[in-house]
Amino acid sequence: MDNDNETKLEQERILAKYNANNQIGLALITMGQNALKSATLINGGAAITLLAFVGNIWDKGIDHETAVFLAKSSSRQ
């Protein structure tokens, strides 16, 4: 009888450890998903900003010197 109780306690410990590890894994997956969503949102905002900037330049037109300066400054990165 005492052996049965020890076996049940050991099973409960193993199950509790499994559940804790499972919760940690789910939390890590959620954190990763949120990081990817944030990066996508930031990247999308940068793309919109760049398109607005280029559209503004296109509408107003720029001289040759300014275009060369912008091309050189963007290629340094």
PDB file with SEQRES, HELIX, SHEET and CRYST1 records, atoms N, CA, C and O in Angstrom:
SEQRES   1 A   77  MET ASP ASN ASP ASN GLU THR LYS LEU GLU GLN GLU ARG          
SEQRES   2 A   77  ILE LEU ALA LYS TYR ASN ALA ASN ASN GLN ILE GLY LEU          
SEQRES   3 A   77  ALA LEU ILE THR MET GLY GLN ASN ALA LEU LYS SER ALA          
SEQRES   4 A   77  THR LEU ILE ASN GLY GLY ALA ALA ILE THR LEU LEU ALA          
SEQRES   5 A   77  PHE VAL GLY ASN ILE TRP ASP LYS GLY ILE ASP HIS GLU          
SEQRES   6 A   77  THR ALA VAL PHE LEU ALA LYS SER SER SER ARG GLN              
HELIX    1 AA1 ASP A    2  LYS A   60  1                                  59    
HELIX    2 AA2 HIS A   64  SER A   75  1                                  12    
CRYST1    1.000    1.000    1.000  90.00  90.00  90.00 P 1           1          
ATOM      1  N   MET A   1       0.812  -1.194   0.000  1.00  0.00           N  
ATOM      2  CA  MET A   1       0.000   0.000   0.000  1.00  0.00           C  
ATOM      3  C   MET A   1       0.859   1.263   0.000  1.00  0.00           C  
ATOM      4  O   MET A   1       0.568   2.221  -0.715  1.00  0.00           O  
ATOM      5  N   ASP A   2       1.911   1.256   0.801  1.00  0.00           N  
ATOM      6  CA  ASP A   2       2.807   2.413   0.888  1.00  0.00           C  
ATOM      7  C   ASP A   2       3.525   2.632  -0.436  1.00  0.00           C  
ATOM      8  O   ASP A   2       3.790   3.768  -0.828  1.00  0.00           O  
ATOM      9  N   ASN A   3       3.836   1.536  -1.121  1.00  0.00           N  
ATOM     10  CA  ASN A   3       4.499   1.626  -2.416  1.00  0.00           C  
ATOM     11  C   ASN A   3       3.581   2.264  -3.459  1.00  0.00           C  
ATOM     12  O   ASN A   3       4.046   3.014  -4.317  1.00  0.00           O  
ATOM     13  N   ASP A   4       2.297   1.973  -3.392  1.00  0.00           N  
ATOM     14  CA  ASP A   4       1.322   2.577  -4.306  1.00  0.00           C  
ATOM     15  C   ASP A   4       1.261   4.095  -4.115  1.00  0.00           C  
ATOM     16  O   ASP A   4       1.198   4.840  -5.092  1.00  0.00           O  
ATOM     17  N   ASN A   5       1.278   4.549  -2.870  1.00  0.00           N  
ATOM     18  CA  ASN A   5       1.247   5.988  -2.593  1.00  0.00           C  
ATOM     19  C   ASN A   5       2.499   6.682  -3.120  1.00  0.00           C  
ATOM     20  O   ASN A   5       2.429   7.780  -3.671  1.00  0.00           O  
ATOM     21  N   GLU A   6       3.648   6.022  -2.941  1.00  0.00           N  
ATOM     22  CA  GLU A   6       4.892   6.588  -3.445  1.00  0.00           C  
ATOM     23  C   GLU A   6       4.871   6.667  -4.972  1.00  0.00           C  
ATOM     24  O   GLU A   6       5.349   7.642  -5.553  1.00  0.00           O  
ATOM     25  N   THR A   7       4.325   5.657  -5.610  1.00  0.00           N  
ATOM     26  CA  THR A   7       4.223   5.639  -7.063  1.00  0.00           C  
ATOM     27  C   THR A   7       3.309   6.762  -7.549  1.00  0.00           C  
ATOM     28  O   THR A   7       3.621   7.444  -8.525  1.00  0.00           O  
ATOM     29  N   LYS A   8       2.179   6.949  -6.865  1.00  0.00           N  
ATOM     30  CA  LYS A   8       1.247   8.013  -7.238  1.00  0.00           C  
ATOM     31  C   LYS A   8       1.882   9.390  -7.032  1.00  0.00           C  
ATOM     32  O   LYS A   8       1.712  10.284  -7.860  1.00  0.00           O  
ATOM     33  N   LEU A   9       2.608   9.556  -5.937  1.00  0.00           N  
ATOM     34  CA  LEU A   9       3.281  10.830  -5.690  1.00  0.00           C  
ATOM     35  C   LEU A   9       4.334  11.111  -6.757  1.00  0.00           C  
ATOM     36  O   LEU A   9       4.470  12.242  -7.224  1.00  0.00           O  
ATOM     37  N   GLU A  10       5.073  10.079  -7.135  1.00  0.00           N  
ATOM     38  CA  GLU A  10       6.087  10.242  -8.172  1.00  0.00           C  
ATOM     39  C   GLU A  10       5.442  10.598  -9.507  1.00  0.00           C  
ATOM     40  O   GLU A  10       5.959  11.441 -10.240  1.00  0.00           O  
ATOM     41  N   GLN A  11       4.320   9.963  -9.827  1.00  0.00           N  
ATOM     42  CA  GLN A  11       3.606  10.292 -11.058  1.00  0.00           C  
ATOM     43  C   GLN A  11       3.103  11.730 -11.039  1.00  0.00           C  
ATOM     44  O   GLN A  11       3.160  12.425 -12.053  1.00  0.00           O  
ATOM     45  N   GLU A  12       2.614  12.172  -9.891  1.00  0.00           N  
ATOM     46  CA  GLU A  12       2.141  13.552  -9.767  1.00  0.00           C  
ATOM     47  C   GLU A  12       3.292  14.551  -9.917  1.00  0.00           C  
ATOM     48  O   GLU A  12       3.128  15.608 -10.527  1.00  0.00           O  
ATOM     49  N   ARG A  13       4.450  14.211  -9.358  1.00  0.00           N  
ATOM     50  CA  ARG A  13       5.625  15.084  -9.508  1.00  0.00           C  
ATOM     51  C   ARG A  13       6.045  15.185 -10.978  1.00  0.00           C  
ATOM     52  O   ARG A  13       6.334  16.272 -11.478  1.00  0.00           O  
ATOM     53  N   ILE A  14       6.074  14.051 -11.652  1.00  0.00           N  
ATOM     54  CA  ILE A  14       6.452  14.030 -13.065  1.00  0.00           C  
ATOM     55  C   ILE A  14       5.451  14.831 -13.890  1.00  0.00           C  
ATOM     56  O   ILE A  14       5.842  15.599 -14.769  1.00  0.00           O  
ATOM     57  N   LEU A  15       4.159  14.654 -13.611  1.00  0.00           N  
ATOM     58  CA  LEU A  15       3.123  15.388 -14.334  1.00  0.00           C  
ATOM     59  C   LEU A  15       3.230  16.892 -14.076  1.00  0.00           C  
ATOM     60  O   LEU A  15       3.074  17.693 -14.998  1.00  0.00           O  
ATOM     61  N   ALA A  16       3.494  17.274 -12.831  1.00  0.00           N  
ATOM     62  CA  ALA A  16       3.632  18.692 -12.502  1.00  0.00           C  
ATOM     63  C   ALA A  16       4.837  19.302 -13.229  1.00  0.00           C  
ATOM     64  O   ALA A  16       4.761  20.422 -13.734  1.00  0.00           O  
ATOM     65  N   LYS A  17       5.942  18.560 -13.278  1.00  0.00           N  
ATOM     66  CA  LYS A  17       7.141  19.040 -13.980  1.00  0.00           C  
ATOM     67  C   LYS A  17       6.868  19.173 -15.475  1.00  0.00           C  
ATOM     68  O   LYS A  17       7.287  20.144 -16.105  1.00  0.00           O  
ATOM     69  N   TYR A  18       6.165  18.194 -16.037  1.00  0.00           N  
ATOM     70  CA  TYR A  18       5.811  18.243 -17.456  1.00  0.00           C  
ATOM     71  C   TYR A  18       4.938  19.461 -17.743  1.00  0.00           C  
ATOM     72  O   TYR A  18       5.173  20.177 -18.716  1.00  0.00           O  
ATOM     73  N   ASN A  19       3.933  19.698 -16.905  1.00  0.00           N  
ATOM     74  CA  ASN A  19       3.035  20.832 -17.111  1.00  0.00           C  
ATOM     75  C   ASN A  19       3.790  22.163 -17.000  1.00  0.00           C  
ATOM     76  O   ASN A  19       3.526  23.090 -17.765  1.00  0.00           O  
ATOM     77  N   ALA A  20       4.719  22.255 -16.061  1.00  0.00           N  
ATOM     78  CA  ALA A  20       5.502  23.474 -15.903  1.00  0.00           C  
ATOM     79  C   ALA A  20       6.370  23.710 -17.145  1.00  0.00           C  
ATOM     80  O   ALA A  20       6.441  24.831 -17.648  1.00  0.00           O  
ATOM     81  N   ASN A  21       7.026  22.660 -17.638  1.00  0.00           N  
ATOM     82  CA  ASN A  21       7.851  22.785 -18.842  1.00  0.00           C  
ATOM     83  C   ASN A  21       7.004  23.138 -20.061  1.00  0.00           C  
ATOM     84  O   ASN A  21       7.432  23.903 -20.925  1.00  0.00           O  
ATOM     85  N   ASN A  22       5.810  22.578 -20.120  1.00  0.00           N  
ATOM     86  CA  ASN A  22       4.905  22.866 -21.226  1.00  0.00           C  
ATOM     87  C   ASN A  22       4.487  24.337 -21.204  1.00  0.00           C  
ATOM     88  O   ASN A  22       4.424  24.983 -22.250  1.00  0.00           O  
ATOM     89  N   GLN A  23       4.204  24.862 -20.021  1.00  0.00           N  
ATOM     90  CA  GLN A  23       3.820  26.268 -19.896  1.00  0.00           C  
ATOM     91  C   GLN A  23       4.973  27.191 -20.306  1.00  0.00           C  
ATOM     92  O   GLN A  23       4.755  28.212 -20.957  1.00  0.00           O  
ATOM     93  N   ILE A  24       6.185  26.827 -19.925  1.00  0.00           N  
ATOM     94  CA  ILE A  24       7.358  27.623 -20.315  1.00  0.00           C  
ATOM     95  C   ILE A  24       7.513  27.614 -21.835  1.00  0.00           C  
ATOM     96  O   ILE A  24       7.771  28.653 -22.443  1.00  0.00           O  
ATOM     97  N   GLY A  25       7.356  26.453 -22.436  1.00  0.00           N  
ATOM     98  CA  GLY A  25       7.447  26.348 -23.890  1.00  0.00           C  
ATOM     99  C   GLY A  25       6.396  27.191 -24.593  1.00  0.00           C  
ATOM    100  O   GLY A  25       6.697  27.867 -25.577  1.00  0.00           O  
ATOM    101  N   LEU A  26       5.170  27.157 -24.097  1.00  0.00           N  
ATOM    102  CA  LEU A  26       4.105  27.967 -24.695  1.00  0.00           C  
ATOM    103  C   LEU A  26       4.396  29.457 -24.535  1.00  0.00           C  
ATOM    104  O   LEU A  26       4.126  30.245 -25.441  1.00  0.00           O  
ATOM    105  N   ALA A  27       4.942  29.841 -23.393  1.00  0.00           N  
ATOM    106  CA  ALA A  27       5.282  31.251 -23.172  1.00  0.00           C  
ATOM    107  C   ALA A  27       6.386  31.694 -24.132  1.00  0.00           C  
ATOM    108  O   ALA A  27       6.340  32.806 -24.658  1.00  0.00           O  
ATOM    109  N   LEU A  28       7.376  30.830 -24.359  1.00  0.00           N  
ATOM    110  CA  LEU A  28       8.455  31.171 -25.294  1.00  0.00           C  
ATOM    111  C   LEU A  28       7.938  31.312 -26.727  1.00  0.00           C  
ATOM    112  O   LEU A  28       8.360  32.204 -27.463  1.00  0.00           O  
ATOM    113  N   ILE A  29       7.038  30.442 -27.106  1.00  0.00           N  
ATOM    114  CA  ILE A  29       6.447  30.525 -28.450  1.00  0.00           C  
ATOM    115  C   ILE A  29       5.670  31.833 -28.597  1.00  0.00           C  
ATOM    116  O   ILE A  29       5.772  32.503 -29.625  1.00  0.00           O  
ATOM    117  N   THR A  30       4.904  32.194 -27.589  1.00  0.00           N  
ATOM    118  CA  THR A  30       4.137  33.438 -27.627  1.00  0.00           C  
ATOM    119  C   THR A  30       5.060  34.647 -27.704  1.00  0.00           C  
ATOM    120  O   THR A  30       4.790  35.593 -28.445  1.00  0.00           O  
ATOM    121  N   MET A  31       6.148  34.618 -26.937  1.00  0.00           N  
ATOM    122  CA  MET A  31       7.104  35.726 -26.989  1.00  0.00           C  
ATOM    123  C   MET A  31       7.720  35.854 -28.380  1.00  0.00           C  
ATOM    124  O   MET A  31       7.874  36.963 -28.892  1.00  0.00           O  
ATOM    125  N   GLY A  32       8.070  34.737 -28.986  1.00  0.00           N  
ATOM    126  CA  GLY A  32       8.629  34.753 -30.330  1.00  0.00           C  
ATOM    127  C   GLY A  32       7.651  35.298 -31.355  1.00  0.00           C  
ATOM    128  O   GLY A  32       8.028  36.073 -32.233  1.00  0.00           O  
ATOM    129  N   GLN A  33       6.387  34.890 -31.240  1.00  0.00           N  
ATOM    130  CA  GLN A  33       5.369  35.392 -32.157  1.00  0.00           C  
ATOM    131  C   GLN A  33       5.201  36.900 -32.008  1.00  0.00           C  
ATOM    132  O   GLN A  33       5.085  37.616 -33.002  1.00  0.00           O  
ATOM    133  N   ASN A  34       5.188  37.380 -30.769  1.00  0.00           N  
ATOM    134  CA  ASN A  34       5.039  38.816 -30.539  1.00  0.00           C  
ATOM    135  C   ASN A  34       6.242  39.592 -31.069  1.00  0.00           C  
ATOM    136  O   ASN A  34       6.087  40.697 -31.590  1.00  0.00           O  
ATOM    137  N   ALA A  35       7.435  39.020 -30.940  1.00  0.00           N  
ATOM    138  CA  ALA A  35       8.632  39.682 -31.474  1.00  0.00           C  
ATOM    139  C   ALA A  35       8.550  39.781 -32.992  1.00  0.00           C  
ATOM    140  O   ALA A  35       8.888  40.817 -33.563  1.00  0.00           O  
ATOM    141  N   LEU A  36       8.104  38.716 -33.648  1.00  0.00           N  
ATOM    142  CA  LEU A  36       7.973  38.744 -35.105  1.00  0.00           C  
ATOM    143  C   LEU A  36       6.908  39.739 -35.557  1.00  0.00           C  
ATOM    144  O   LEU A  36       7.092  40.437 -36.554  1.00  0.00           O  
ATOM    145  N   LYS A  37       5.802  39.805 -34.830  1.00  0.00           N  
ATOM    146  CA  LYS A  37       4.749  40.769 -35.162  1.00  0.00           C  
ATOM    147  C   LYS A  37       5.265  42.194 -35.014  1.00  0.00           C  
ATOM    148  O   LYS A  37       4.981  43.048 -35.854  1.00  0.00           O  
ATOM    149  N   SER A  38       6.019  42.455 -33.955  1.00  0.00           N  
ATOM    150  CA  SER A  38       6.570  43.793 -33.738  1.00  0.00           C  
ATOM    151  C   SER A  38       7.555  44.164 -34.832  1.00  0.00           C  
ATOM    152  O   SER A  38       7.526  45.282 -35.347  1.00  0.00           O  
ATOM    153  N   ALA A  39       8.428  43.229 -35.189  1.00  0.00           N  
ATOM    154  CA  ALA A  39       9.411  43.494 -36.240  1.00  0.00           C  
ATOM    155  C   ALA A  39       8.716  43.758 -37.573  1.00  0.00           C  
ATOM    156  O   ALA A  39       9.136  44.631 -38.332  1.00  0.00           O  
ATOM    157  N   THR A  40       7.668  43.014 -37.852  1.00  0.00           N  
ATOM    158  CA  THR A  40       6.921  43.210 -39.096  1.00  0.00           C  
ATOM    159  C   THR A  40       6.249  44.577 -39.106  1.00  0.00           C  
ATOM    160  O   THR A  40       6.252  45.265 -40.126  1.00  0.00           O  
ATOM    161  N   LEU A  41       5.681  44.966 -37.985  1.00  0.00           N  
ATOM    162  CA  LEU A  41       5.025  46.266 -37.883  1.00  0.00           C  
ATOM    163  C   LEU A  41       6.029  47.399 -38.068  1.00  0.00           C  
ATOM    164  O   LEU A  41       5.764  48.354 -38.797  1.00  0.00           O  
ATOM    165  N   ILE A  42       7.175  47.293 -37.411  1.00  0.00           N  
ATOM    166  CA  ILE A  42       8.210  48.326 -37.532  1.00  0.00           C  
ATOM    167  C   ILE A  42       8.733  48.390 -38.962  1.00  0.00           C  
ATOM    168  O   ILE A  42       8.911  49.476 -39.514  1.00  0.00           O  
ATOM    169  N   ASN A  43       8.978  47.226 -39.561  1.00  0.00           N  
ATOM    170  CA  ASN A  43       9.480  47.186 -40.936  1.00  0.00           C  
ATOM    171  C   ASN A  43       8.449  47.766 -41.901  1.00  0.00           C  
ATOM    172  O   ASN A  43       8.806  48.471 -42.846  1.00  0.00           O  
ATOM    173  N   GLY A  44       7.183  47.473 -41.667  1.00  0.00           N  
ATOM    174  CA  GLY A  44       6.123  48.035 -42.509  1.00  0.00           C  
ATOM    175  C   GLY A  44       6.059  49.545 -42.387  1.00  0.00           C  
ATOM    176  O   GLY A  44       5.859  50.244 -43.380  1.00  0.00           O  
ATOM    177  N   GLY A  45       6.229  50.053 -41.170  1.00  0.00           N  
ATOM    178  CA  GLY A  45       6.244  51.503 -40.968  1.00  0.00           C  
ATOM    179  C   GLY A  45       7.412  52.161 -41.680  1.00  0.00           C  
ATOM    180  O   GLY A  45       7.278  53.247 -42.242  1.00  0.00           O  
ATOM    181  N   ALA A  46       8.563  51.491 -41.651  1.00  0.00           N  
ATOM    182  CA  ALA A  46       9.731  52.028 -42.344  1.00  0.00           C  
ATOM    183  C   ALA A  46       9.500  52.041 -43.859  1.00  0.00           C  
ATOM    184  O   ALA A  46       9.900  52.985 -44.540  1.00  0.00           O  
ATOM    185  N   ALA A  47       8.868  51.013 -44.375  1.00  0.00           N  
ATOM    186  CA  ALA A  47       8.592  50.947 -45.815  1.00  0.00           C  
ATOM    187  C   ALA A  47       7.635  52.071 -46.230  1.00  0.00           C  
ATOM    188  O   ALA A  47       7.824  52.698 -47.272  1.00  0.00           O  
ATOM    189  N   ILE A  48       6.624  52.317 -45.422  1.00  0.00           N  
ATOM    190  CA  ILE A  48       5.671  53.393 -45.724  1.00  0.00           C  
ATOM    191  C   ILE A  48       6.375  54.748 -45.697  1.00  0.00           C  
ATOM    192  O   ILE A  48       6.138  55.600 -46.554  1.00  0.00           O  
ATOM    193  N   THR A  49       7.242  54.935 -44.702  1.00  0.00           N  
ATOM    194  CA  THR A  49       7.987  56.194 -44.608  1.00  0.00           C  
ATOM    195  C   THR A  49       8.881  56.396 -45.826  1.00  0.00           C  
ATOM    196  O   THR A  49       8.939  57.490 -46.387  1.00  0.00           O  
ATOM    197  N   LEU A  50       9.567  55.352 -46.223  1.00  0.00           N  
ATOM    198  CA  LEU A  50      10.444  55.441 -47.388  1.00  0.00           C  
ATOM    199  C   LEU A  50       9.650  55.745 -48.650  1.00  0.00           C  
ATOM    200  O   LEU A  50      10.073  56.561 -49.469  1.00  0.00           O  
ATOM    201  N   LEU A  51       8.504  55.097 -48.814  1.00  0.00           N  
ATOM    202  CA  LEU A  51       7.673  55.359 -49.991  1.00  0.00           C  
ATOM    203  C   LEU A  51       7.157  56.796 -49.993  1.00  0.00           C  
ATOM    204  O   LEU A  51       7.105  57.436 -51.044  1.00  0.00           O  
ATOM    205  N   ALA A  52       6.777  57.302 -48.828  1.00  0.00           N  
ATOM    206  CA  ALA A  52       6.310  58.688 -48.744  1.00  0.00           C  
ATOM    207  C   ALA A  52       7.443  59.654 -49.096  1.00  0.00           C  
ATOM    208  O   ALA A  52       7.228  60.646 -49.793  1.00  0.00           O  
ATOM    209  N   PHE A  53       8.635  59.358 -48.615  1.00  0.00           N  
ATOM    210  CA  PHE A  53       9.797  60.202 -48.901  1.00  0.00           C  
ATOM    211  C   PHE A  53      10.100  60.216 -50.406  1.00  0.00           C  
ATOM    212  O   PHE A  53      10.290  61.278 -50.999  1.00  0.00           O  
ATOM    213  N   VAL A  54      10.140  59.038 -51.006  1.00  0.00           N  
ATOM    214  CA  VAL A  54      10.425  58.944 -52.445  1.00  0.00           C  
ATOM    215  C   VAL A  54       9.312  59.610 -53.253  1.00  0.00           C  
ATOM    216  O   VAL A  54       9.582  60.287 -54.246  1.00  0.00           O  
ATOM    217  N   GLY A  55       8.074  59.420 -52.831  1.00  0.00           N  
ATOM    218  CA  GLY A  55       6.955  60.062 -53.525  1.00  0.00           C  
ATOM    219  C   GLY A  55       7.041  61.573 -53.456  1.00  0.00           C  
ATOM    220  O   GLY A  55       6.730  62.262 -54.427  1.00  0.00           O  
ATOM    221  N   ASN A  56       7.460  62.090 -52.319  1.00  0.00           N  
ATOM    222  CA  ASN A  56       7.618  63.536 -52.156  1.00  0.00           C  
ATOM    223  C   ASN A  56       8.725  64.052 -53.070  1.00  0.00           C  
ATOM    224  O   ASN A  56       8.578  65.094 -53.709  1.00  0.00           O  
ATOM    225  N   ILE A  57       9.824  63.323 -53.126  1.00  0.00           N  
ATOM    226  CA  ILE A  57      10.923  63.713 -54.017  1.00  0.00           C  
ATOM    227  C   ILE A  57      10.468  63.654 -55.472  1.00  0.00           C  
ATOM    228  O   ILE A  57      10.798  64.528 -56.273  1.00  0.00           O  
ATOM    229  N   TRP A  58       9.720  62.631 -55.797  1.00  0.00           N  
ATOM    230  CA  TRP A  58       9.259  62.456 -57.171  1.00  0.00           C  
ATOM    231  C   TRP A  58       8.367  63.626 -57.595  1.00  0.00           C  
ATOM    232  O   TRP A  58       8.494  64.148 -58.702  1.00  0.00           O  
ATOM    233  N   ASP A  59       7.462  64.028 -56.695  1.00  0.00           N  
ATOM    234  CA  ASP A  59       6.546  65.131 -57.004  1.00  0.00           C  
ATOM    235  C   ASP A  59       7.280  66.463 -57.147  1.00  0.00           C  
ATOM    236  O   ASP A  59       7.011  67.227 -58.075  1.00  0.00           O  
ATOM    237  N   LYS A  60       8.200  66.740 -56.235  1.00  0.00           N  
ATOM    238  CA  LYS A  60       8.881  68.033 -56.232  1.00  0.00           C  
ATOM    239  C   LYS A  60      10.050  68.069 -57.200  1.00  0.00           C  
ATOM    240  O   LYS A  60      10.394  69.122 -57.736  1.00  0.00           O  
ATOM    241  N   GLY A  61      10.650  66.926 -57.416  1.00  0.00           N  
ATOM    242  CA  GLY A  61      11.830  66.875 -58.267  1.00  0.00           C  
ATOM    243  C   GLY A  61      13.044  67.388 -57.490  1.00  0.00           C  
ATOM    244  O   GLY A  61      12.931  68.315 -56.688  1.00  0.00           O  
ATOM    245  N   ILE A  62      14.175  66.791 -57.729  1.00  0.00           N  
ATOM    246  CA  ILE A  62      15.392  67.217 -57.049  1.00  0.00           C  
ATOM    247  C   ILE A  62      16.492  67.409 -58.078  1.00  0.00           C  
ATOM    248  O   ILE A  62      16.459  66.838 -59.167  1.00  0.00           O  
ATOM    249  N   ASP A  63      17.468  68.229 -57.705  1.00  0.00           N  
ATOM    250  CA  ASP A  63      18.570  68.456 -58.624  1.00  0.00           C  
ATOM    251  C   ASP A  63      19.560  67.285 -58.564  1.00  0.00           C  
ATOM    252  O   ASP A  63      19.478  66.423 -57.690  1.00  0.00           O  
ATOM    253  N   HIS A  64      20.476  67.284 -59.501  1.00  0.00           N  
ATOM    254  CA  HIS A  64      21.425  66.180 -59.638  1.00  0.00           C  
ATOM    255  C   HIS A  64      22.321  66.042 -58.407  1.00  0.00           C  
ATOM    256  O   HIS A  64      22.586  64.922 -57.971  1.00  0.00           O  
ATOM    257  N   GLU A  65      22.783  67.132 -57.847  1.00  0.00           N  
ATOM    258  CA  GLU A  65      23.683  67.081 -56.683  1.00  0.00           C  
ATOM    259  C   GLU A  65      23.018  66.439 -55.470  1.00  0.00           C  
ATOM    260  O   GLU A  65      23.644  65.656 -54.756  1.00  0.00           O  
ATOM    261  N   THR A  66      21.766  66.766 -55.242  1.00  0.00           N  
ATOM    262  CA  THR A  66      21.040  66.182 -54.109  1.00  0.00           C  
ATOM    263  C   THR A  66      20.839  64.687 -54.314  1.00  0.00           C  
ATOM    264  O   THR A  66      20.973  63.911 -53.368  1.00  0.00           O  
ATOM    265  N   ALA A  67      20.521  64.276 -55.532  1.00  0.00           N  
ATOM    266  CA  ALA A  67      20.329  62.855 -55.825  1.00  0.00           C  
ATOM    267  C   ALA A  67      21.625  62.085 -55.598  1.00  0.00           C  
ATOM    268  O   ALA A  67      21.599  60.982 -55.052  1.00  0.00           O  
ATOM    269  N   VAL A  68      22.751  62.649 -56.006  1.00  0.00           N  
ATOM    270  CA  VAL A  68      24.038  61.994 -55.813  1.00  0.00           C  
ATOM    271  C   VAL A  68      24.355  61.895 -54.319  1.00  0.00           C  
ATOM    272  O   VAL A  68      24.835  60.864 -53.848  1.00  0.00           O  
ATOM    273  N   PHE A  69      24.085  62.968 -53.583  1.00  0.00           N  
ATOM    274  CA  PHE A  69      24.324  62.952 -52.132  1.00  0.00           C  
ATOM    275  C   PHE A  69      23.493  61.863 -51.449  1.00  0.00           C  
ATOM    276  O   PHE A  69      24.019  61.111 -50.628  1.00  0.00           O  
ATOM    277  N   LEU A  70      22.219  61.773 -51.775  1.00  0.00           N  
ATOM    278  CA  LEU A  70      21.346  60.752 -51.172  1.00  0.00           C  
ATOM    279  C   LEU A  70      21.810  59.349 -51.541  1.00  0.00           C  
ATOM    280  O   LEU A  70      21.777  58.449 -50.702  1.00  0.00           O  
ATOM    281  N   ALA A  71      22.235  59.153 -52.766  1.00  0.00           N  
ATOM    282  CA  ALA A  71      22.702  57.832 -53.192  1.00  0.00           C  
ATOM    283  C   ALA A  71      23.972  57.449 -52.446  1.00  0.00           C  
ATOM    284  O   ALA A  71      24.122  56.305 -52.018  1.00  0.00           O  
ATOM    285  N   LYS A  72      24.898  58.414 -52.288  1.00  0.00           N  
ATOM    286  CA  LYS A  72      26.145  58.107 -51.569  1.00  0.00           C  
ATOM    287  C   LYS A  72      25.890  57.857 -50.096  1.00  0.00           C  
ATOM    288  O   LYS A  72      26.497  56.959 -49.513  1.00  0.00           O  
ATOM    289  N   SER A  73      25.005  58.630 -49.480  1.00  0.00           N  
ATOM    290  CA  SER A  73      24.762  58.469 -48.040  1.00  0.00           C  
ATOM    291  C   SER A  73      24.058  57.160 -47.733  1.00  0.00           C  
ATOM    292  O   SER A  73      24.266  56.579 -46.668  1.00  0.00           O  
ATOM    293  N   SER A  74      23.224  56.688 -48.655  1.00  0.00           N  
ATOM    294  CA  SER A  74      22.537  55.412 -48.394  1.00  0.00           C  
ATOM    295  C   SER A  74      23.435  54.217 -48.666  1.00  0.00           C  
ATOM    296  O   SER A  74      23.206  53.143 -48.111  1.00  0.00           O  
ATOM    297  N   SER A  75      24.460  54.377 -49.512  1.00  0.00           N  
ATOM    298  CA  SER A  75      25.333  53.244 -49.818  1.00  0.00           C  
ATOM    299  C   SER A  75      26.414  53.054 -48.760  1.00  0.00           C  
ATOM    300  O   SER A  75      27.061  52.007 -48.752  1.00  0.00           O  
ATOM    301  N   ARG A  76      26.636  53.998 -47.884  1.00  0.00           N  
ATOM    302  CA  ARG A  76      27.643  53.875 -46.820  1.00  0.00           C  
ATOM    303  C   ARG A  76      27.213  52.900 -45.731  1.00  0.00           C  
ATOM    304  O   ARG A  76      28.059  52.349 -45.027  1.00  0.00           O  
ATOM    305  N   GLN A  77      25.948  52.687 -45.589  1.00  0.00           N  
ATOM    306  CA  GLN A  77      25.460  51.823 -44.517  1.00  0.00           C  
ATOM    307  C   GLN A  77      25.643  50.421 -44.944  1.00  0.00           C  
ATOM    308  O   GLN A  77      25.302  49.500 -44.202  1.00  0.00           O  
TER     309      GLN A  77                                                      
END                                                                             
